[in-house]
Amino acid sequence: MSSQKPSIPKGTRDFLPQQMVKREYIINIIRSVFQKYGFQPLETPAMENLSTLGGKYGDEGDQLMFKVLNSGDYLSKVPDGVSENGSKEFTQHISEKALRYDLTVPLARVVAMYQNDIVFPFRRYQIQPVWRADRPQKGRFREFYQCDVDVVGSESLLVDAELIKIIDEVFSSLKLNDFTIKVNNRKVLSGIAEVVGEKGKEVDICVAIDKLDKVGLDGVNEELSKKDLSADAIQKINEFLNIKEENYLQALEKLIQSSDVGKEGVEELGILIDHVNKMKLTNAKLTVTTTLARGLNYYTGTIFEAVINNASMGSVCGGGRYDNLIGMFGKQEIPAVGFSFGLDRIYEVIDELNLFPDNFESATKLMFANFDEDLLKDLLPMLIKVREAGINAEVYPVAAKLKKQMSYADSKQIPFVALVGSNELESGKLTLKNMTEGSQEELTIDEIIEKIK
């Protein structure tokens, strides 16, 4: 019988230690900035009820959701003839749960469930995996981590501006200094639909515009015509997408003059930009553009997205204001705004630009070579002393040839190796080998601790 080769599902990955230390480096920077701005952690289950997730992401999102089969003999509970009505109805009878598609809808559920226990405005961050049944490709996986930050319970645009400042600070801390944050407002997009005479088709227009970077203007126009928009409406939409004036907001306001909701969106963009300018961005280039739509249905106001300019990746983070989402759970409307960093995409960009540090905090800094089991009684107290001083250290577990031990230290990129033989124990000085430079010196254990720290 042939044994099956071990494998994992497409679009998922294993992370070996050398990848994990890099991922944790990114997460630690993101988490520290979130906490600096007063946000607190939250975790939610991997699975949600299908009724919680369904209908919040549009038809495309519903199709990309990983449904979880009911346990037991689930087929016996399906009424006769249901399978003939198509997979959508059939699925409702065999699956009550799904893996979470993002972290925003679970947050909305938490707020609806626990609003008497939460202090508003509720500032929360969440760093967990999400799942989408997407076609795997560069920068797009079926299981991936999102790092979300949201403020629930405030309509103030100062909150939206703070989130933009967080993006600026995180990317600057990761040394990703050449990036653009694109900003728009869903009310502007609703205004465009009104002005071009296609009120009620906001979602179709947003979904089409959102694909501009992928399919170009011709592709967007083709998509719009498929949604039965008139040639006149498509031409007017193109006028909005082609605004080139330096004074973008003024040009936009002129075009959208006949729509009250559109003018409100332009006004909000002006206030947002004013707040952001007062906060002084470190490296971000901030641009207002009607070409930004963000495909998800639940956005209501500010929307934004960040792109690293000198990398081959698309957007690496995005979000916006979603003031009606929590109300979908049968509670009162509670305003909310937030965004998500795509951890996997940021990782690929940092890797592509070769910006990861050479040494990581979580890696071993010092290894004690093992020459003789009898010497362990003297060596182990030194190892403990080094660890108590806050230095990551290990001892090679068996007395092996020095070449083998050095090869191990080299492959793990351990910067220092301490050689402890009977001569070193007599003199009280160990031989410390610098693996990067190839040099070595005689030092006491206290001097070694001082040097490495």
QUIPE-V133294 format. One record per residue. N is the residue number from 0. RES is the residue in one small letter. SS is DSSP state (helix for helix, strand for strand, loop for the rest). D_LAST is the distance of its C-alpha to the last C-alpha in Angstrom with 2 decimals. Layout:
{{N RES SS D_LAST} {N RES SS D_LAST}}
This chain:
{{0 m loop 55.41} {1 s loop 52.75} {2 s loop 49.35} {3 q loop 48.10} {4 k loop 45.03} {5 p loop 42.19} {6 s loop 41.66} {7 i loop 40.62} {8 p loop 42.72} {9 k loop 42.87} {10 g loop 40.60} {11 t loop 37.93} {12 r loop 34.80} {13 d loop 32.34} {14 f loop 28.65} {15 l loop 26.71} {16 p helix 22.94} {17 q helix 22.19} {18 q helix 24.39} {19 m helix 23.22} {20 v helix 19.57} {21 k helix 21.18} {22 r helix 23.64} {23 e helix 21.13} {24 y helix 19.23} {25 i helix 22.67} {26 i helix 23.62} {27 n helix 20.53} {28 i helix 21.24} {29 i helix 24.94} {30 r helix 24.50} {31 s helix 22.34} {32 v helix 25.06} {33 f helix 27.82} {34 q helix 26.45} {35 k helix 25.95} {36 y loop 29.69} {37 g loop 30.70} {38 f loop 31.34} {39 q strand 31.19} {40 p strand 30.91} {41 l loop 34.02} {42 e loop 34.85} {43 t loop 38.34} {44 p loop 39.92} {45 a loop 39.98} {46 m strand 43.78} {47 e strand 46.03} {48 n strand 49.79} {49 l helix 51.52} {50 s helix 53.50} {51 t helix 50.29} {52 l helix 49.14} {53 g loop 52.55} {54 g loop 54.07} {55 k loop 50.95} {56 y loop 49.90} {57 g helix 53.30} {58 d helix 55.19} {59 e helix 52.57} {60 g helix 49.80} {61 d helix 52.11} {62 q helix 52.73} {63 l loop 49.04} {64 m loop 48.27} {65 f loop 47.50} {66 k strand 50.10} {67 v strand 49.64} {68 l loop 52.78} {69 n loop 54.25} {70 s loop 53.97} {71 g loop 57.05} {72 d loop 60.23} {73 y helix 59.60} {74 l helix 62.50} {75 s helix 65.10} {76 k helix 64.44} {77 v loop 65.17} {78 p loop 68.70} {79 d loop 71.18} {80 g loop 71.36} {81 v helix 67.96} {82 s helix 66.60} {83 e helix 69.38} {84 n helix 68.04} {85 g loop 64.90} {86 s helix 61.32} {87 k helix 60.29} {88 e helix 62.69} {89 f helix 62.15} {90 t helix 58.35} {91 q helix 59.01} {92 h helix 60.70} {93 i helix 58.11} {94 s loop 54.83} {95 e loop 53.88} {96 k strand 50.11} {97 a strand 47.82} {98 l strand 44.14} {99 r loop 42.80} {100 y loop 43.31} {101 d loop 40.91} {102 l loop 39.11} {103 t helix 41.48} {104 v helix 44.62} {105 p helix 42.80} {106 l helix 41.45} {107 a helix 45.05} {108 r helix 46.22} {109 v helix 43.60} {110 v helix 44.71} {111 a helix 48.36} {112 m helix 47.80} {113 y helix 45.61} {114 q loop 46.64} {115 n loop 47.62} {116 d loop 44.10} {117 i loop 42.22} {118 v loop 41.52} {119 f loop 42.76} {120 p loop 41.57} {121 f strand 39.45} {122 r strand 36.13} {123 r strand 34.66} {124 y strand 32.29} {125 q strand 32.54} {126 i strand 30.57} {127 q strand 32.72} {128 p strand 34.74} {129 v strand 38.33} {130 w strand 41.10} {131 r loop 43.80} {132 a loop 46.46} {133 d loop 46.01} {134 r loop 46.61} {135 p loop 43.22} {136 q strand 42.32} {137 k loop 39.45} {138 g loop 37.28} {139 r strand 39.70} {140 f loop 39.17} {141 r loop 41.05} {142 e strand 38.00} {143 f strand 35.29} {144 y strand 32.84} {145 q strand 33.64} {146 c strand 31.39} {147 d strand 34.02} {148 v strand 34.11} {149 d strand 37.45} {150 v strand 39.21} {151 v strand 42.38} {152 g loop 45.01} {153 s loop 45.00} {154 e loop 47.28} {155 s loop 45.50} {156 l helix 44.57} {157 l helix 41.69} {158 v helix 39.97} {159 d helix 40.71} {160 a helix 39.25} {161 e helix 36.00} {162 l helix 35.58} {163 i helix 36.01} {164 k helix 33.30} {165 i helix 30.94} {166 i helix 31.68} {167 d helix 30.96} {168 e helix 27.58} {169 v helix 26.46} {170 f helix 27.56} {171 s helix 26.09} {172 s helix 22.63} {173 l loop 23.11} {174 k loop 24.08} {175 l loop 27.63} {176 n loop 29.20} {177 d loop 32.75} {178 f strand 34.43} {179 t strand 37.66} {180 i strand 38.47} {181 k strand 42.17} {182 v strand 44.02} {183 n strand 47.51} {184 n strand 49.45} {185 r helix 51.48} {186 k helix 54.28} {187 v helix 54.63} {188 l helix 55.11} {189 s helix 57.67} {190 g helix 59.33} {191 i helix 59.57} {192 a helix 61.30} {193 e helix 63.71} {194 v helix 64.46} {195 v loop 65.20} {196 g loop 67.51} {197 e loop 65.48} {198 k loop 64.44} {199 g loop 63.28} {200 k loop 61.72} {201 e helix 58.36} {202 v helix 56.47} {203 d helix 58.22} {204 i helix 57.49} {205 c helix 53.79} {206 v helix 53.33} {207 a helix 55.03} {208 i helix 53.17} {209 d loop 49.82} {210 k loop 50.53} {211 l helix 51.09} {212 d helix 47.93} {213 k helix 48.84} {214 v helix 52.63} {215 g helix 53.43} {216 l helix 56.20} {217 d helix 58.98} {218 g helix 57.24} {219 v helix 56.84} {220 n helix 60.54} {221 e helix 61.55} {222 e helix 59.61} {223 l helix 61.25} {224 s helix 64.71} {225 k helix 64.14} {226 k loop 63.63} {227 d loop 67.11} {228 l loop 66.10} {229 s loop 68.87} {230 a helix 68.63} {231 d helix 69.00} {232 a helix 66.07} {233 i helix 63.85} {234 q helix 64.82} {235 k helix 63.93} {236 i helix 60.54} {237 n helix 59.91} {238 e helix 60.55} {239 f helix 57.63} {240 l helix 55.35} {241 n loop 56.34} {242 i loop 55.60} {243 k loop 54.22} {244 e loop 54.73} {245 e loop 51.86} {246 n loop 52.86} {247 y helix 52.34} {248 l helix 52.94} {249 q helix 56.23} {250 a helix 57.49} {251 l helix 56.51} {252 e helix 58.22} {253 k helix 61.37} {254 l helix 61.56} {255 i loop 60.89} {256 q loop 63.22} {257 s loop 65.65} {258 s loop 63.10} {259 d helix 62.03} {260 v helix 59.09} {261 g helix 58.01} {262 k helix 58.21} {263 e helix 56.12} {264 g helix 53.41} {265 v helix 53.47} {266 e helix 53.30} {267 e helix 50.25} {268 l helix 48.52} {269 g helix 49.28} {270 i helix 47.79} {271 l helix 44.65} {272 i helix 44.10} {273 d helix 44.69} {274 h helix 42.01} {275 v helix 39.47} {276 n helix 40.27} {277 k helix 39.59} {278 m helix 36.09} {279 k loop 35.33} {280 l loop 33.84} {281 t loop 30.80} {282 n loop 31.74} {283 a loop 34.41} {284 k strand 37.96} {285 l strand 40.26} {286 t strand 43.69} {287 v strand 46.63} {288 t loop 48.62} {289 t loop 51.50} {290 t loop 50.51} {291 l loop 47.72} {292 a loop 49.24} {293 r loop 46.69} {294 g loop 48.83} {295 l loop 48.35} {296 n loop 51.37} {297 y loop 49.78} {298 y loop 48.56} {299 t loop 50.71} {300 g loop 49.22} {301 t strand 46.15} {302 i strand 44.75} {303 f strand 41.84} {304 e strand 39.91} {305 a strand 37.03} {306 v strand 37.11} {307 i strand 34.49} {308 n loop 36.74} {309 n loop 35.20} {310 a loop 34.96} {311 s loop 37.78} {312 m loop 37.30} {313 g loop 39.61} {314 s strand 38.49} {315 v strand 35.02} {316 c strand 35.68} {317 g strand 38.80} {318 g strand 40.65} {319 g strand 43.04} {320 r strand 45.22} {321 y loop 47.18} {322 d loop 49.30} {323 n loop 51.77} {324 l loop 49.68} {325 i helix 49.21} {326 g helix 52.97} {327 m helix 53.64} {328 f helix 52.77} {329 g loop 55.81} {330 k loop 54.07} {331 q loop 54.43} {332 e loop 52.86} {333 i loop 49.30} {334 p loop 47.74} {335 a strand 44.40} {336 v strand 42.16} {337 g strand 39.08} {338 f strand 37.51} {339 s strand 35.50} {340 f strand 32.71} {341 g strand 33.39} {342 l helix 30.03} {343 d helix 31.45} {344 r helix 32.90} {345 i helix 29.75} {346 y helix 27.87} {347 e helix 30.62} {348 v helix 30.55} {349 i helix 26.79} {350 d helix 27.25} {351 e helix 30.38} {352 l loop 28.79} {353 n loop 25.68} {354 l loop 23.34} {355 f loop 20.83} {356 p loop 17.21} {357 d loop 16.27} {358 n loop 13.24} {359 f loop 13.56} {360 e loop 11.51} {361 s loop 13.92} {362 a loop 13.74} {363 t loop 12.67} {364 k loop 9.56} {365 l strand 10.79} {366 m strand 14.47} {367 f strand 16.31} {368 a loop 19.64} {369 n loop 22.68} {370 f loop 25.39} {371 d loop 27.43} {372 e helix 28.00} {373 d helix 28.77} {374 l helix 25.26} {375 l helix 23.81} {376 k helix 24.65} {377 d helix 22.12} {378 l helix 19.56} {379 l helix 19.45} {380 p helix 18.42} {381 m helix 15.32} {382 l helix 14.62} {383 i helix 15.22} {384 k helix 12.96} {385 v helix 9.91} {386 r helix 11.20} {387 e helix 11.94} {388 a loop 8.40} {389 g loop 8.20} {390 i loop 7.10} {391 n loop 10.32} {392 a strand 12.07} {393 e strand 15.72} {394 v strand 18.26} {395 y loop 21.17} {396 p loop 24.04} {397 v loop 26.72} {398 a loop 27.28} {399 a loop 28.06} {400 k loop 28.51} {401 l helix 25.38} {402 k helix 26.55} {403 k helix 26.65} {404 q helix 23.17} {405 m helix 21.77} {406 s helix 23.92} {407 y helix 22.48} {408 a helix 18.83} {409 d helix 20.15} {410 s helix 22.14} {411 k loop 19.28} {412 q loop 17.15} {413 i loop 14.37} {414 p loop 12.38} {415 f strand 11.85} {416 v strand 14.54} {417 a strand 14.83} {418 l strand 18.51} {419 v loop 19.89} {420 g loop 23.59} {421 s helix 26.04} {422 n helix 25.52} {423 e helix 21.73} {424 l helix 22.55} {425 e helix 25.21} {426 s helix 23.13} {427 g loop 20.05} {428 k loop 17.97} {429 l strand 16.79} {430 t strand 17.15} {431 l strand 14.04} {432 k strand 15.50} {433 n strand 14.08} {434 m loop 16.22} {435 t loop 16.37} {436 e loop 17.59} {437 g loop 19.26} {438 s loop 18.14} {439 q strand 17.14} {440 e strand 16.41} {441 e strand 16.96} {442 l strand 14.18} {443 t loop 14.24} {444 i helix 12.23} {445 d helix 10.62} {446 e helix 9.87} {447 i helix 8.44} {448 i helix 5.99} {449 e helix 5.31} {450 k helix 5.58} {451 i helix 3.81} {452 k loop 0.00}}
